[in-house]
Structure formats: structure tokens, C-alpha cells
Amino acid sequence: MFLPRMVLCLLVSLLTLNKPALANNAPLRIAVAANFFPVLQQIIPEFEQQQKVKIQLISGATGALYQQIVHGAPFDIFLAADSVRPQLLEQKKLIVTQSRVNYAIGQLALYSASKTSIFTLADLKNLASSKHRFAIANPKIAPYGKAAKASLQYLGLWQTLQPKLITGMNVGQTFQQIRSKAVYAGIVAYSQLKLNHLTGTLLPKQSYPAIAQQLVIVKSTQHPEVANKFVQFLLSTPIQQKIVQYGYLSPHHNQVTGASHDVD
């Protein structure tokens, strides 16, 4: 009778080790800003395999995702494209205490699919006298749009280019407008170029406030332990190195030092 009991205990242990980390095999729901969505798609399979969990990604504009959380959307984690909305959620006490942290620093780049050579700062300055349209994300609602406007103002080009502007809901839409050649050129996330093996020109970092992208664990999450494991995974050195390869700058781990932008 002793041997069967040992076998039974071993089977129970194996089943416990391999059971899904989330109850009822429910997915971990991550709301992610449009610019970081393609990167996260590349990263999450490793975490899913490690933790035996499923992840559901909900992508959209940072402002829209923020509003959904305020109105009770059942997200577990929110990866924003700025630091403003995470700060506002913290002020509203809608996040797990001390979960707000930088996970990436975004970069801006000039890009044109219509031009046969790389679109440069010199081309940007000459654009005002051309018939071509120019695209950026909407500065009123999109963090990358706000940064793009700040960069154009720094370069002294905002007033001359404003009549030519086509604005997308987010930087993902702006990228598609330019890549499809519906718009001649514009300002996109550098990560979009890296992910798609395209070339562009990085805008000077001093020309816009740092695009500190922050995440939070939503207070209403039913899976705080798994959510915390995912955050630690995202901030780990190997994953941060991958994020840098995708065109972002890596912030100092576990520090909240992002520059804020005004909310319109």
C-alpha cells in the first residue's frame, strides 16, 4: 500500500506545479497604448509559457483606455504612453499602491514612405513651401502627438506646418497613414520603424519632453500576484534589453521619474 500512496502524492504535486496561475484559466487582461502593442506581442509568449497563463491585450489610445478604467473596465494592468494618466489613476485611488512605474522611454522619428531617400530635418524645414501634407498624432489626446507638437515648436516649425497637419487618434494610426502613402511624411514612434525594419530620422531628444511611459496595476484586478509577476518580468534586465532593441530607451527600474505633460 506504500508505493501507490507515493505515486498518488507525486501525481498531485505534478498537477499542482502545472496548474494555470489564474483561476478558471481566465486571461490576464492588459490594456496597452497603441505604440507599445506590437512590442508587447513579441514579449508576452515567454511570460505565458513561464507562468502557464493566457494574456489578453486590449490596445488603444492612452486617453481612451484611461477613461475605460475610470468607468470600471475589467483590466488588470495598464501600460500607458505617458505618465499623466497613471498619475491621475493613482490620485483617484484606482491602482494598487506603489504599482506606478516607468517601463520605457519613447522616442520620436521623422518618416516618409513616399520619399525614395530618408526624410531628414532639412526635408522637414523645406516642407512648408511644398504641397505635401504632414502627419502627427493628435496633440490634444495622444502623448506622442503632444511630444511631436513640442518638437515642432522647439524647431520653430509649428506655425508654418500647422496648416498642413493631418492628425491621427494615436501614433499607430499616424504611422499607418504615412506608411500607406496617404500622407507624405510625419512624426512617428521610433519603435514603429524598428519593428518594421524601416528607416527614419530620430528627432533631437532635447526638442521634446521625455516620453516616460508608465504602467500601473489596476486596483480592481482579481489577479494581483500574477499581475505583479508580469510587471517584474517586464522590468527584468533581459526584457528591458529587448525593449531597447525595439527602439525605446530603458528607464531606471522601479523608479517613477517620468516627465509629465499637461492634460488638455
N, C-alpha and C positions, 0 to 999 in steps of 0.2 A: 504493500500500500504506500510505501515511502516514495518510490520512484514516480508514480503517477502524480503525487502531490507536488513534487519538484517540477515536473513538466508543466503542470497547471499554473504554478507560480510564475514560471518562465514565460508562458504564453500571455498571462495577464500583464507582466512587465513590458513585453514587447508591444502589446496593444496600447498600453499607456504611453509609451515613448512615441508611437507613431500616430496617435490620435490627432485630429486637427486642433490647432491652438484656439480657434474661435468656435464658440458653441453653435451647434446645428450647422456647422460648416458655412456660417454666414461670412460674407466678404468684408474685408476692411475697406471702408469707403473713404477714398482720398479725393478731396476737391483740390484741383491744381490749376494754376494760372496757365494760360494758353502757351506762353513761351517755353515753359518747363515741361509741358506734357510729353513731347517726343523724347526728351531725355529720360523722364521717369519710365516711359515704356521700355527703354533699354535696360533700366536698372532693376525693376521690380521682379523679374523672373528669378533672380538669385535669392531674393528675400523670400519669395513664395516657396521655393524649394527648401530653403533652410528651415523655415518655420512651419511648413505644411499648412499654409493659409492661402486664401484667394484674396486678391486685391481688385477692387472696382474703382476705376479712375473716372472722375467727373471733371471735364475740362471746360474752361470758360474764362471770361474776363474777370479780373480780380474783384472789381466793384460788384459785379453781378453775383459772384459766389459769396461775397461778404453779405450781401442782402439776403441771400438764401439762408445763410447760417443764422442771421439775426431773426429770421422768421421761422426758425426751427427745423431746417433741413437736416436730415439724419447723417451728417458727415462725422467721421472720426478724426480726421486730420485735414488741415487747410494749409496748402502751400501757396502763398500769395506771391505776387510780382513786386511787392513793395513792403514797407514796414508800417504804413499808415493803418491799413485795415486790421492787421494783427493787433496793433496797439489799441484801436477802437474796440475790438472784441475783448481785449483784456480789461479795458475801462468799464465795459458793460458786464464784466464778470461771466463771460461766456466761454472761457477757456480754462483748461487745467492749470493750476497755479504754477508759475515759473516754467511753462512749456514754450513760451515765445522765444525763438532763437533764429539767428541768421543761418541759412543753409547754402546760399550762393550770392554772388555779386554779379549782376548783369552788365553787359557791355553793348554799346551801340555801334552799328556799322552802316556805311553807305553801300547801296546795292542797286544794280540795274541789270535786268535780263535782256534789255533791248540794245544796250551798247555792246559793241564787239570787244572792247577792252574794259579794264577795271574802271569803275566810276570813282573818281577821286575828289578831293576837296576843291581842286581847281575846276572840275566839271560842275560841282555844286555852285560855285560862285558865278559860273557862266550861265547857269540855268535860268536866272532871272530874265535874261534877254532872249530866251528861246520860247518856243511854243509848247514845250513839254510840260506835263503835269508831274507833281511830286507828292509822294505818299508818306504819311506818318500815322501812327495810331492816334486816336482821339485824345488830345491832351487833357480834356475835362474828365475823362473816366479811366484812361489806361496809363499805368505807371511808365511804360516805355514811351508813350506819347508825351507825357509831361517832361520826361528826360530829353526827348527829341526837341521839343519846343525850347527847353532851356539851352540846349546845344546850339540851335539856330540863332537864338538871341545872343549868346556869347560870341558867335561868329559874325554877328551883325547882319544876318540874312533873314531874320524872321519877317520883317516888314515887307521885304521885296518878294519873298517866296509865299507868303500867306495867301495871296490871291490864286496861286497855283495848286494849293493843297487839296489832296484827297485824303480823308481820314477814315481809318478802319475802326471797328469796335474794339479791337485789340491788335497786338503786334502780329499775331498769327494771321489775321485777315489781311493786314497790310502786306505781309510777306507774300501771300498768295496773289494779291493784286499786282505786285511788281513781277513776280515770277511768271505769271500768265501773260505779262506784257500789256495788261490793261492800263497800267500806269508805267511811265518811262523809268522812273527811279524813285528811291526813297530811303528812309532810315528804318532799319530792322534790328532785331536782336542778333548779335554776332553768332550766338549759338545756332541760329537757324541756318546760317551759311555753313558752319562747321558740320552740322548734322547732314546737310545735303551736298557736301563736298563742292561748295560754291565759293567764289572769291569776291571780296569786297574790301572796303577801306575802313579800318577802325577809326571812329571819331576820337578826338583828343579827350582823355579822361577828365582833364580839368574843365572841359566845356559843359559838363552837366553834373548834378549831384549824384553821388554813388547810388546805384540801383540795388539797395540792400533788400534781398528777397528773404522774407521771414516765414516761418511756419508756426503753427500752434496746434495743440491737441484740443479738440472741441470738448467742452465740459460735459456735454450730454452723451459722450461716447459710452458704448456698452462694452468696449474692449480696451480699457486703459493700458493694460500690461502689454498687449500686442502693439498698440499704437506707440508706446514708449520704446519698444524694441525696434520698431521701424525708424523712429527718429534717431536712435543711436546708430542704427545701420547706415542711415543717410549721412550722418556726420562722421562716420568712421573714415580713417585715412585712405583706405583703398577706394571707397566710393567717392570721396572728395577729389581724389586724383582723376577719376573718370569724369566727374563733373567739369573739372578744369579742361580736360581734353575736348569736351563738348562746347567750349567757348566761354565759360564763366570764370570768374575769379573766385577763389575759395576764401571765405571769412574765417576768422579765428573761431574755433569750436566753442560752443556753449557760452558765447557772449552775445549780448544784444546791443550792438553798437551802430546799427544802420541809420543812415541819414533819413530824415523824414521829409515828406513832400506835403504841400498844402492840399487839402481835400476841397475840391470845388463843390 
